[in-house]
Amino acid sequence: MIDSKDKILAYFNSGIKKIEDFRIGIEHEKFLFDLKSNKRIDYKKILQMFSALTEFGWKPIKEKENIIGLNKEERNITLEPGNQIELSGAKLINIHEACAESHDYLFELKQVAKKLNIEIVSAGFDPISSLDEIPNNPKQRYELMTKDMPEGGQLSLDMMYRTCGTQLNIDYDSEKDFIKK
């Protein structure tokens, strides 16, 4: 448990890397809407999307008997609580590789979405769907989180089901470099 300034500093210092070992990784989430109903897609449609993505070399990730994501090389496609789809990219050498990775992923995703009448939406918040309209999926941890998260605040379920984000992971070689970045 991190319960002091020294432990916080030790945690960040443990992440220091040599410049030659620097990597960059990107994670980004997208909302998926059915073009006919203008509603968020359900798990059944997610499975169709995952099945179509296997044509591009993606392999299923299972939790018990349920497909909850896909893997290709060092990349993962995972489901967020409200069936937002997330690419967790590989650890890459530079931003150009990360850009190419995102381009390739979005190309594949758009091909599949077009076939399945799905609209991909890049936005931080879904202002259209109410919580009770958003389909869930069989990931076990989301069932537990949905039950327990409201104790953390009245908007916690909105955060889980109605948001998408982008995260950039970059390495650093010192505290000064960390602050700069």
C-alpha positions as CSV (number, residue, x, y, z in Angstrom):
1,M,0.0,0.0,0.0
2,I,1.2,3.5,-0.9
3,D,0.7,5.5,2.3
4,S,3.6,8.0,2.3
5,K,5.5,10.4,0.1
6,D,8.6,8.1,0.2
7,K,6.5,5.2,-1.2
8,I,5.1,7.4,-3.9
9,L,8.6,8.5,-4.9
10,A,9.8,4.9,-4.8
11,Y,6.9,3.8,-7.0
12,F,7.7,6.4,-9.7
13,N,11.5,5.9,-9.4
14,S,10.9,2.2,-10.1
15,G,9.6,3.1,-13.5
16,I,12.8,4.9,-14.6
17,K,14.1,3.4,-17.9
18,K,17.3,3.8,-19.9
19,I,16.7,6.0,-23.0
20,E,17.5,3.1,-25.3
21,D,14.7,1.1,-23.6
22,F,12.1,3.8,-24.0
23,R,8.7,2.7,-25.4
24,I,5.4,4.4,-26.1
25,G,1.9,2.8,-25.9
26,I,-1.5,4.1,-26.7
27,E,-4.9,3.0,-25.4
28,H,-8.1,4.4,-26.9
29,E,-11.7,3.6,-26.5
30,K,-14.6,4.0,-28.9
31,F,-18.4,4.0,-28.6
32,L,-20.2,1.7,-31.0
33,F,-23.8,2.5,-32.1
34,D,-26.2,0.5,-34.2
35,L,-26.9,2.6,-37.3
36,K,-30.5,1.5,-37.5
37,S,-31.6,2.1,-33.9
38,N,-29.0,4.7,-32.9
39,K,-28.5,2.7,-29.7
40,R,-25.3,1.3,-28.3
41,I,-24.6,-2.2,-29.6
42,D,-25.2,-5.2,-27.4
43,Y,-23.0,-8.1,-26.6
44,K,-24.5,-10.2,-29.4
45,K,-23.4,-7.6,-31.9
46,I,-20.0,-7.3,-30.2
47,L,-19.5,-11.1,-30.9
48,Q,-20.3,-10.5,-34.5
49,M,-17.8,-7.7,-34.7
50,F,-15.1,-9.9,-32.9
51,S,-15.8,-12.8,-35.3
52,A,-15.3,-10.5,-38.3
53,L,-12.1,-9.1,-36.8
54,T,-10.6,-12.6,-36.7
55,E,-10.4,-12.3,-40.5
56,F,-7.6,-9.7,-39.8
57,G,-5.7,-12.2,-37.6
58,W,-7.2,-11.3,-34.2
59,K,-7.5,-14.2,-31.8
60,P,-10.3,-14.5,-29.2
61,I,-9.6,-13.9,-25.5
62,K,-12.0,-15.8,-23.2
63,E,-13.2,-15.5,-19.7
64,K,-14.8,-18.9,-18.9
65,E,-16.9,-19.6,-22.1
66,N,-17.4,-15.9,-23.1
67,I,-15.3,-14.0,-25.6
68,I,-14.3,-10.8,-23.9
69,G,-11.7,-9.5,-26.2
70,L,-9.2,-10.2,-29.0
71,N,-5.4,-10.4,-29.2
72,K,-3.0,-9.9,-32.1
73,E,0.7,-9.9,-31.4
74,E,1.2,-7.5,-28.5
75,R,-2.1,-5.7,-28.9
76,N,-5.4,-6.3,-27.3
77,I,-9.0,-5.3,-28.1
78,T,-11.0,-5.3,-24.9
79,L,-14.5,-4.5,-23.8
80,E,-15.4,-1.7,-21.3
81,P,-18.5,-2.0,-19.1
82,G,-21.0,-0.5,-21.6
83,N,-19.5,-2.4,-24.6
84,Q,-17.1,0.5,-25.4
85,I,-14.3,-1.1,-27.4
86,E,-10.6,-0.4,-26.4
87,L,-7.4,-1.0,-28.2
88,S,-4.5,-1.5,-25.8
89,G,-1.6,-1.0,-28.1
90,A,1.8,-2.6,-28.1
91,K,4.9,-1.1,-26.6
92,L,6.4,0.7,-29.6
93,I,9.7,2.6,-30.2
94,N,8.2,5.9,-31.4
95,I,5.1,7.9,-32.1
96,H,5.3,7.1,-35.8
97,E,4.9,3.4,-35.0
98,A,2.0,4.2,-32.6
99,C,0.3,6.2,-35.3
100,A,0.7,3.4,-37.8
101,E,-0.7,0.9,-35.3
102,S,-3.8,3.1,-34.6
103,H,-4.3,3.6,-38.3
104,D,-4.2,-0.1,-39.0
105,Y,-6.6,-0.9,-36.2
106,L,-9.1,1.8,-37.2
107,F,-8.9,0.6,-40.8
108,E,-9.8,-2.9,-39.7
109,L,-12.5,-1.7,-37.3
110,K,-14.1,0.5,-39.9
111,Q,-14.2,-2.3,-42.4
112,V,-16.1,-4.5,-40.0
113,A,-18.3,-1.7,-38.7
114,K,-19.4,-0.9,-42.2
115,K,-20.4,-4.5,-42.8
116,L,-22.4,-4.7,-39.6
117,N,-24.1,-1.3,-39.8
118,I,-22.2,0.0,-36.8
119,E,-21.1,3.6,-36.2
120,I,-17.8,4.2,-34.4
121,V,-17.9,7.3,-32.3
122,S,-14.8,8.9,-30.7
123,A,-16.1,11.0,-27.9
124,G,-15.3,11.4,-24.2
125,F,-18.9,11.1,-23.1
126,D,-22.1,9.6,-24.4
127,P,-24.9,12.2,-23.8
128,I,-27.5,10.2,-25.8
129,S,-27.8,7.0,-23.9
130,S,-29.2,6.7,-20.4
131,L,-27.7,4.2,-18.0
132,D,-30.7,1.9,-18.3
133,E,-30.4,1.8,-22.1
134,I,-26.8,0.7,-22.2
135,P,-26.2,-3.0,-22.7
136,N,-23.6,-4.7,-20.6
137,N,-21.4,-7.7,-21.3
138,P,-20.5,-10.9,-19.4
139,K,-17.1,-9.7,-18.0
140,Q,-17.2,-10.7,-14.4
141,R,-15.4,-7.8,-12.9
142,Y,-17.9,-5.3,-14.4
143,E,-20.8,-7.1,-12.6
144,L,-19.0,-6.6,-9.3
145,M,-18.0,-3.0,-10.2
146,T,-21.6,-2.1,-11.2
147,K,-22.7,-3.3,-7.8
148,D,-20.0,-1.6,-5.7
149,M,-19.1,1.6,-7.7
150,P,-22.1,3.7,-6.6
151,E,-20.6,3.7,-3.1
152,G,-17.8,5.9,-4.6
153,G,-20.2,8.6,-5.9
154,Q,-23.4,9.2,-7.7
155,L,-21.8,9.5,-11.1
156,S,-19.6,6.4,-10.9
157,L,-21.8,4.3,-13.1
158,D,-21.9,7.1,-15.7
159,M,-18.1,7.0,-15.7
160,M,-18.1,3.3,-16.3
161,Y,-20.8,3.1,-18.9
162,R,-20.9,6.5,-20.6
163,T,-17.3,7.6,-21.0
164,C,-14.4,6.8,-23.4
165,G,-10.8,8.0,-23.2
166,T,-7.4,7.9,-24.7
167,Q,-4.3,7.2,-22.7
168,L,-0.7,7.7,-23.7
169,N,2.0,5.7,-21.9
170,I,5.5,7.0,-22.2
171,D,8.7,6.1,-20.5
172,Y,11.0,8.5,-18.6
173,D,14.7,8.5,-17.5
174,S,14.5,10.7,-14.4
175,E,12.2,12.7,-12.2
176,K,13.1,15.8,-14.3
177,D,12.2,14.0,-17.5
178,F,8.9,12.7,-15.9
179,I,7.9,16.3,-15.0
180,K,8.8,17.6,-18.4
181,K,6.7,14.9,-20.1
